[in-house]
Amino acid sequence: MQTQGQVRSANLAAALACLRDGGPRSRARLATDTGLTKATVSSLVTELVERGLVAEGAVHRPGSVGRPGTLVGLAGGVCGIGVEVNVDYLAVLALDLAGQVRWESRTALDVPGLRPVEVLARASALVSEARANQAAAAVGVTVAVPGGVQGSVVRTAPNLPGWVGTDVAAGLAGLGLPVTVGNDADLSALAEVSAGPHAGVPDLVYLTGEVGVGGGVVTGGQLLRGSTGLGGEVGHLALTPGDAPCGCGRRGCWETVVGLGALLRAAADPDDPLRDPGRDLEDRLGEVVARARAGDARTLEALAGIGTGLGVGAAVLVALFDPAVVVLGGYFAVVGEFLLDPLRAALAARVEDADRVALSTLGFTAAVRGGAHVALQPVFDNPTIVPLEASA
């Protein structure tokens, strides 16, 4: 039997979830949607305001009869912080309950050239900077890494082999915040179903392209993690007849055909600035797009090859999971205008409904956004973890 405090906490969570899923509404509408009495909802809203989780907004006049109601909606009193450690950059983003970005930073960084402890020290400094430069109180941190994770320990990382065995949460313990760790593609998939044009889609496959290729699968509204939490390493499926060496130690992996390295090798000579890892990735991709739009034959051929390779692999994933949409993120989204036609052609030759492919609108923020959403989830589960003085 639930205690009075547990019932109260559950009701607060129900009200908060209703505002998250349906947007701002009057107290009367909130009572109707949650099935709670108006008096109970009024009390809940007062407490949520005191905790900095909701705020009162515009006056709502649904008609000419009756008193107008004041809309209440999610507020910016607390935030979750997402961190992404990738091969060539480190990113941090703070997101509040209302989905507003409070602070963000992305820094070019040669992660393989540094020890994990050094990278985590830099990440910790960026998180501290994020907390110092905006008013929302941080409730947690989620770190995205390009590899398989069990608990908070990196278990597989083909493109960051020095990170295998690293306890990421332990490395950020000095922040004094709860720290969780996840695969970058998994967290990106969660971001896609939490915000933007694909919010609420119950069956989705997310593919991200960086140095490696990762995948996140949402089925029935739940992230598919696998028996040990290491699912989604689609970049290392043997989907091609090629024998190019992969960072995982094997040959012929899918990412050797469609990863960023494959594109840059096909599009540019070794001394071309496009191949300079010290140059910002977005700048290099901008140059790829500029050359393609100018009609450069080598660039267009390279992009067409990536698109075809993506279509071959995507066909396998569509056959396995039958998603409503396959979302292309990471570098795939940046150059996506040149990938979609060859991708859909390759997909149509293998499965029905080749029009289920879309480009992510989240850019390189998908993983940190997903991480921030995960960091905020405990607040939605139990709003009482946020102290009443959070709004002060």
N, C-alpha and C positions, 0 to 999 in steps of 0.2 A: 504494500500500500504506500502511495506517495505521501510524503510529508507536505505541509502547507508551503514550505520553502521550495520544494521540488515542483509543485504545481505552479507556483508563481514564476519560477524560472522557465518552465515549459511555455507558459502563456506569453512571457516576454519574448521568447524565441519565436513563437508563432507570429506575433505581431511584427517582429523585425523581418522575418522571412517574407511575410505578406507585402511589406513595403519594398523589399528587395525585388521580388518577383513581379509585382504589379505597379510599382511606382507610387508617388505621393497620392494621398487620399484623405478624406475627412475622417474624423473619429467615427461618425455614424457608418460610413462605408467600411471602415476597418472592422467595426463590430460585426457587420453583416458578413464580411468575407472570412472572418476567423470563427464565427459562431459564438463569440463571447458577448456578454452584456455590455451595453454602452457605459455603465458605471465602471466595469472592470477595465474596459479599453481606455477610458479616461485616466484611470489610475496608472495603467501600464505606460501610456504615453508620457505622463508626467515623470515617471521614473526613468524612462528611456531618454528623455530630454536632460534630466539631471546627470545621466551617465555620458552625455555628449554623443549619443548614438542616433537620435532623431532631432529634427528641428521643425518648428512651426513656420509655415510659409504663407502663400497667397490665400486670400479669401475665396472660397468655392461657392458659386451660386448656380446650382443645378437647374433652377427654375424660378418662377416668380412667387411661388408659394413657400412659406416656411422661412426659418432663419437660415442665413448663409453659414456654412461651416468653414473653419480654417483648415487648410490642407497641412498634413504632417508628412514628412519624408525623411529619408536617411540623411544623416549629417556627417560632418567632417571632423568629429571629435577624436577619432582614433584612426590609425592607418596600419596596413600590413606592408611589409617591405620584401620585395623580391630581389634576389641577387642572381646573376648569371655569370658563371665561369666558363668561358669558351676558349678555344685554342688561341685566338688572337685578340680577344678583348675581355673586359670586365665591365659588367653593367649593373646598375642599382636603380630601383624604382620604388617610390612610396605611393600607395594607392589608398584612398579613404573608403569608407563604407558606401558612399554615394557614387563610387567609381571614378572619382576625380584624381588625376595624377597630381600629387603634391610636390614631388621632387624627382628628378631623374638625372642620370649621368651614365655615359658609356665612354670607356677609355681604351684606346688601342694598347694591347699588352701582349708580349711574347710569353704566354703562360707556360708552354713546355720548357722554356729557358730558365724558369724560376722554380724554386722549391715550393711545394704546396703551402708550407707555413708562411712563406713570403707573400704569396698571392692572397691567402686568407687574411693576413695582416692588412693588406691594401683594401680588401673587401670590408673588413671591420672599420677601417678609417672612413670609407665612403658611407657606410651605414650610419656611423656617428655623425657625419656631415649632413646626411639626410634628416636625421632627427633634430639636429641643431638649427636647420634652416627652414623649418615649417612647424606649425603649431600643433598638429595632430599628434597624439600620443601613440607611439609604436606599440603594438601588441604582440608582434612576432616577426620572424624572418624565415623565409624559405629560399634555399639555394638550389639553383638549377645547374646541373653538370652534364656534359655530353658523354654519358655512359650509364651503366646499370648500377643501381643503388639498392642496398639492403639496409634498412634502418637509416642510419646517417653515414654509413661507410660506403665508399666507392668500391665496387666489386669488379667492374669491367670498364675500361676506358681506352679503346684502341688508339685514339688520337691524343690521349694524355696518359700514357703508360705509367708515368711517375706518380700518378694519383691513386693507383690501385692500392687499397688498404687504408686510405686516408679517412679518418673520422672527421668529417667536415664540421659537424656540430661542436665537437670538442675544440676545434680550431677557432670557433667564434664564441666560445663560452664567456669570454670577457665582456660581451655586450650586455649580459644580464637579461636577455630575452629568450623565449622559446625558439629553438632553431630546428627546422625540418629540412630534409634534403630530398630532391627528386630529379628524375631524368628530364632534360631540357625539352624534348619533344612531348613527353607526357604533360608537362606543365603548360606547354604551348597549346596542346589540345584542350586542356581545361580552360584556358583563356578564351579560346574560340567559342566554346559552348557557354561561356559566362558573359560574353560581351560581343558587341558588333553584330553583323548580319547573320551569324550562325548561332546566336544565343538561343538556347533551348533545344537545339537539334539533338535528338537522342542517339543517333548513330552517325558517327563522323570519323574519318581517318585524316590525320594531320601529318604531312610530310615536310620536314625541314631540311634545307641544304646549307651547310657551312663547309668546313673542311671535310667533315663526314656527313652522312645522311642518317637522319633519325625519324622515327615514326611514333605517333601516339594514336591509340584507338579508343574511341568512346562507343560503347554499345549498350543500348537500353538505358542511356543516361549515366552509365558508370564507366570509369576508366578501367581498361583491361590491363592488368599488371602482370598476369602470369602467375605460376605456382610459387615462384621465388622472388617476384617483384622485378625480374629482369627482362620482361617482355618489351617488344617495340624496337629491337635492334635490327630493323629491316635493312639498314645499309649494308649488312654483312650476309644477306641472303645471296646464294649463288644463282642469280637470275640471268647471268649473261655468259656467253661462251668465251669471253676475254680471259687473259691470264695475267693482267697487270697486278703487281703486288699491292696489297692493302696494308694499312696500319695495324690491322689485327693479326698480321702474320700469314694470312692465307692469300690466295690469288683469285681473281675473278669476282670479287664481291661487287654488289650493285653500286656502292659508292665510288668504286674506281671508274665507273662509266658515267655517273651523273653528279658526282660531288663537285665542289667548287674547283678542286685541283684539276679535274678532268676538263672542265670548261676553260680554265685559264691556259692549260697546256695546248688545247686545240685552237684557242683564239689568238695566242701570242707567243712570240719567241722568248727564250729565257732572259734576254736583256731588256725586254719590254717592261715599262713601268707597271703594267698590269700584273706582272709576276712578282712585284716587290712586296713581301709580307709586312714590311714596316709601314707601308702606305695604308691609310684608313680604308677599310673594306668597302664602305659605302661610296667613297670616291672612286675606287677601282670599278665597282659595279656601274656607277654612273658613266664612266668612260666606255664600258662595254655597251651600255644602252645607246650612248651617243654614236658609237661606231656602227651599231646595227641600224639605227635610224638613218644614218648617212649612206647606208647601202653597202658597207664593207663586206665583201663576199666571204672572207675567212671567218669573220665574226658571226655572220648569219648561218654559215654551215655548221659552226661549232654549236650554236644555240639549237639548231634543228636536231643535231645529234643528241643533245641533252634531252630535248623534248621527246624524241622517239624512245630513248632509253627509259625515261620516266613513265611513258605510256606502257611499255612492256612490264615494268615492275608493278605499276598501279593496277594493271589488269589482274595480277595475282591477288593483290590485296582486296580488290573489289569482289573477286570470286569468293574469297575467304570470309569477308565481313559484311558484304552488301551494304555499304554505308549510303546514307542519303547524299552525302557530299564528301569529296576528297579535297582538302584544303592544302594549297601549296604555300609554305611559309619560308622564312629565311631568304637566301639569295634567289630561290625559285620565284618568289613573289616579285622581287625587284625587276627581274628580267622576264617576267611571266608573259608579257605581251608577245614575245617571240617563241615561247614554249607551247602555248595552248594548242595551236593548230596541229603541229606534229604529234603532240601528246595525245590529243583526241583521236587522231587518225590511227595511231598505234593501239589505243584503247578500243576503238570501235571495231578493229579487226579481231578482237579477242573476247569482248564482252558486250552485252546490250547496254544501252543508255550511257553513251560516252559523254553526255553533257553534264554529268554530275561533278565536274572538276571546277574549282573556284580558287581565286587568288586571295590570300590573307590580306586583310586591311591593317593588321597590327604591326607589320614590318618586323624590325629586329627587337621589338619590345614584347613579343608574345610570351617568351619564357619568363621574363621578369613580371609581367602582368599576371600570368598564371600562378607564379610563386606568391605574389602579393595576395591574390584571391585565397590561396591555401592558408596563408598566414592569418587572414581575417576570419576563416571559417569557424574557429573556436568561439569567436564573439557571437556569431549567428547561432551556434549550438547552445551557448549559455551566456547571455548578455551580462549576467551578474559578475563575470570575471573582470569586467571593467568597473573600477571604483566610481562611486557617485561623484567624486570631485573631478572626474576626467573632463567635465565641461568647464571647469573653473579656469 
